Amino acid sequence: MERFSVTYALLADDLNEARRKAFDICVEQTVEFPYDLIPNAYIQTEIVGHIESLDTLAPGRFRAVISYHEDTAGTDFTQFLNVLFGNTSIKPGVRVDAFTLTPMQLATFTGPRFGVAGLRARTGVVGRPLLCSALKPLGLDCHALADIAYRFALGGIDVIKDDHGLANQRYAPFEERVARCAEAVQRANAETGGNCLYLPNVTADDGYTLTRARFAQQAGAGAVIISGALTGFDTLRAVAGDDQVNLPVFMHPAFSGSFTVAPDAGFSHFAFYGQLMRLAGADAVIFPNYGGRFSFSREECAAIAQGCRCNMGSLRSALPAPGGGMNFENIGDMVAFYGSDAIFLIGGGLFRHNPDITEGVRTLRRLLEQCLEA
Amino acid sequence: MERFSVTYALLADDLNEARRKAFDICVEQTVEFPYDLIPNAYIQTEIVGHIESLDTLAPGRFRAVISYHEDTAGTDFTQFLNVLFGNTSIKPGVRVDAFTLTPMQLATFTGPRFGVAGLRARTGVVGRPLLCSALKPLGLDCHALADIAYRFALGGIDVIKDDHGLANQRYAPFEERVARCAEAVQRANAETGGNCLYLPNVTADDGYTLTRARFAQQAGAGAVIISGALTGFDTLRAVAGDDQVNLPVFMHPAFSGSFTVAPDAGFSHFAFYGQLMRLAGADAVIFPNYGGRFSFSREECAAIAQGCRCNMGSLRSALPAPGGGMNFENIGDMVAFYGSDAIFLIGGGLFRHNPDITEGVRTLRRLLEQCLEA
């Protein structure tokens, strides 16, 4: 039997306190029981977590690597998350920085179904980042949203997503919206010869996310977008692994901000938006770009991209999809920063640039080509 | 059409910046689109959030009450959460402190199915707090766990929960464990004439939580426990509203710590563990008690109890269920602090007190009676 390991960042007064805190994690995340009262040696030595290493990073800051027997989690993804950070999430001064997995876990939680190559194959885009925009604002009816989708696709955008606030509201009910927008994008693709993908937001209540994803597939959507913190993260896996759906899955960060908002608690950006969302099956991970109206730093954005791409055994890479704050001026910087294997989301900036959004997309595509030639 | 409102705590340099931040929330949580480009007056005036009030709480601290048209959320609980805090969760310096609901929302999200009176009716406990312990440690087999359950129930404990780390591991598979533990508690009830409830942990991957809850009901469980941050919060509602299950739902806080760990981001304890979990259908909300190995303060615990009990229109009250750090010495303080409508969880302290856990429960029950007589 194998063990998986988790790297935690700890705040503590000194190495002794750090060691005590690390041992508390070993117990809290497994038996949650007084160590000296544990009734058998197997549980004490195998089930309780092991401190594999403990290092001082800076005064008051430590790094503990703790390993857990893979049997503590078994094959439930929810229970894997629980061993990773269940009760310890409630303790301040502990952050999940990274994790490794066992071969059994990698065979069970298979990650992205499409990954970078699969998304490139579906869109036909090679050698450059993909461009994505969003259908908005909330409050428009299905005809108006489909018209925007058509005009975006005509300009040559690669991916068009529903704004994450489009759910099943009465002014644009889910099924009608998805059918009309998918048809509009297919109509534009027929005119341009392109392969623009329409991504409906299928985030919904318990059980219904999968239902909506299946409807989206039937209606001709090219991929789906799910806010995993709203549905539960395993719902990404359920959709990513569903043979009826068989579409790329984009993770949207709505409601997930609390997981990385505190510097010394929750998750590192690398572990949460990178490793964890990829393990949950996201082919692309949307997150707030540096320099926009959110507060992620360049370092945090780089860490997310790294988490999407780092070696995780047999898992495919995901595409980092920075959004928020992209405009016609900073596209060159983004290409230099994220490289080619990324998706750039531009929403408000595209509407702002030119009331003719088809022309706006064409300009953006030209700008992108120029950046790549430079 | 009615509007619901959310009270946000904001950090800002001055009132002008606070007003700008509040307006940003109005836009971000709804249209996520440049306000001046919004294509029609209805969306601008009705769909975009309204700042209902803005107050200075202290230098640099403000309170904004923002109302949203109920149509922005519709009837999806996930989309209600999204309007409440979706993208704004990613911005530091904004916290959800409280919310109110419209009559349509209260009719849709019906909250606890049993509530305080229903849980008292199921357990037969009147006039005092309920006592709950946990089956542990992880790593024991089904026979050993069922034996612990039997001995707890024989002593007169009111509720016995699976430790939240018991999922479907190979040393105690879910179905066998639940069947054996439910049978053991029923056997003890037959001997004592009591109504002890066994609460299996049904937290599972997408779709399977409901499946496990239905199995638990068939096997004779008295209620179920779900870690909503692992399953997605709407899964609580799905189980609470399922007519095949028809069992009280306990919310466990595993993996939820990030939502309240930062003082100026995420949720207040009142809003998250109180209002929101109750709205999601929790009949009882487990949270870390003050003074134990977690860090919730007395004020934060009082706020959770208040959120479980405050007036929320037609919603039943939930029972606050503080756990962690309860022992034989502080039960009097807990009775004084939480009052009678609460569930006290004692795990390690009960095993620590006396190797004969049946006697330990009897002692605890006597101590509780003495506190109430005093």
Interface residues (C-beta under 8 A of the other chain):
Chain A: D24 E28 Q29 T30 V31 E32 F33 P34 L37 I38 P39 N40 Y42 I43 E46 I47 D71 T72 A73 G74 T75 D76 F77 T78 Q79 L81 N82 V83 F85 G86 N87 T88 S89 I90 K91 P92 A134 K136 P137 L138 G139 L140 A144 D163 H164 G165 A167 N168 Q169 R170 Y171 T203 A204 D205 D206 G207 Y208 T209 L210 S227 A229 L230 T231 G232 F233 D234 T235 R237 A238 P253 A254 F255 S256 G257 S258 F259 V261 A262 A265 G266 F267 P288 R293 F294 S295 F296 G347 G348 F351 R352
Chain B: D24 E28 Q29 T30 V31 E32 F33 P34 L37 I38 P39 N40 Y42 I43 E46 I47 D71 T72 A73 G74 T75 D76 F77 T78 Q79 L81 N82 V83 F85 G86 N87 T88 S89 I90 K91 P92 A134 K136 P137 L138 G139 L140 A144 D163 H164 G165 A167 N168 Q169 R170 Y171 T203 A204 D205 D206 G207 Y208 T209 L210 S227 A229 L230 T231 G232 F233 D234 T235 R237 A238 P253 A254 F255 S256 G257 S258 F259 V261 A262 A265 G266 F267 P288 R293 F294 S295 F296 G347 G348 F351 R352
